[in-house]
Amino acid sequence: MTLADFTTPGLIVLHLRSRDATSAIHELSLALQREGCVTDWLRFYNEALNREYLVSTEMEAGLALPHALLAGLSEPIFAFGRSDEPFPWGSREARLVRLVFLLAVPAPATGRYLPFTASLARLAGNGPLLEAIRTATDEARRPERLPADDPA
């Protein structure tokens, strides 16, 4: 399995309108609802936001990995958002983010999602791939254009 197996074209937002963590999580939560992945988007949004306030998922490479547990899911799924301009993730002193992967993780957490999130976290160390994701055209909405890292 690859990362592309855990998303769909409708969950890829190449031009996030959001300019802060709260708005980005909100925008991507609505994408998960639109695609039928989340039925109670407000509960999911609040859970993801509360987790983010406890421990920021922003990473040095300009990406963030907010997430929340969701009952009824059989597999993890994520919405991806890319901002045209970097924006601060969290406090004013936070590093700038352009790439956001909002993860919906099956509850109860089985540990299966840990390799999945580790796979996403490894993106931070792959400069050429990150640059390709930052500059991709609308063709990047195809999930198979995501990294072929094996999360399983």
N, C-alpha and C positions, 0 to 999 in steps of 0.2 A: 504494500500500500504506500501511496505517496501523499503529500499534503493536499494535492488536488482532489483526492478521494474524500476530503472532509469539507468541501465547500462547493458552491455552484456559481455560475455566472451572475445570478441575481444578488449574490452576497459580496460581490466585488465592486467597491465604490472607488473609482479612480480619481474623483475630484471631491474630497470631503469639503463640506461647507464649514464644518466646525473649526474653532480656533482655540479650543481648550479641551481638557480631558472629559469633563462632564458632558459637553455637547457631542464629542466624538463617540462616547459610549452610547449616548442617546440615539444618535443618527444610525449607528450600526445595529443597535438593538431593534430599531424599527425595520431595518433591512431583514433581520432574522425573523421578525413577525411577518413581514410581507411575503417571505418565501415559505411560510408555514412551519418554520423550525421552532418557533417560540409562540405559545398561545397567550400567555400572560406576560407581555413584553414589559409592563411596568414593574412587576415583581422581579423579573430577570434583570432589568436595568438597575433597580435599587440594589440588588445583590451584587452585581458587578461593580457598581459605584462604591458600595460600602467596603468591599474587598480592596478596591483601589485606594480608598482613603486610609485603610489600615496599613497596607504595604504597596508602594508604587511599583508598577511593573515596567516602568520606563527603563530603557536600556541605553547604554552609551552610544550605540550606533544609530540613534534616531528612530527607534521603534519602541512600541509599547505592546504588552500582551495582557490586557485586562481579561478577566474571566469570571464565570459564576457557574455553580452547580445547578443542574436543572433536572428535576424528576421527569421520567418518561422518555428520556433520550436513550438510545441503545449505543450510539457512537458519538464521540466528540464532533462538533461542527464549528466552523468559524466564519465570521464576516471579516472582510479585509477592507480597510480604507486607506487611501493615500491622499495626503494634502498637497496642494500645489506649492504651498509655502510652509516652512517649519513653524511650529507653535509650541509654547511651553506646556509641558505635561505636569500638572500639579501646581506647586507653588511657583512664585516668581523666580526663584533661584533654580528651578528645575531645568534640566537639559531640554533641548528642542527635539520635537518628534515630527516625523512626516508619515510614518507607516504605523498603522494600528491594526492588530489582529485581535478581534473580540471573540473569545472562545466560550462556547456553551458546552459544558462538561456533564456527562451523565452523573446523576446522584442516585444512590450513594456512590461516591468516588471509588473506583475499583483499582486505581493505580494504572490502568491502561492509558489514561491521559497523560501520565508523566513522561513517557517517551515522546508522545505527541508534542507536548509543550517544550520538551528539550530540543526536539527537532526544529521548532520555530525559533527557540532561543539561539540555536547555532547559526541562524541567519546573521546575527550580530557580528560574527567573525568572518563572514564571507563578503568582503568589500565589493568584488566585481558583481556578484549576484544582487546585492543591495542596490548598487548603482543601476543595474538593469531593471530592477523593479521600480526604482524611483523615476526612471525615464521612459518606461514602456508606453506604447501607444494604446489605444482602445482595444487592440488585439489582446492585451494582457488580461482582459476580462474572462478569457478562456481559462478555466482552472488548470488545464494541463500545462500552462505556461509558468506555473508556480514551481518552486524547486522540487526536484525528485528525491528528496531526502526520505528515507523510510522511517515513519514514526512508530511502527509496530515493533 
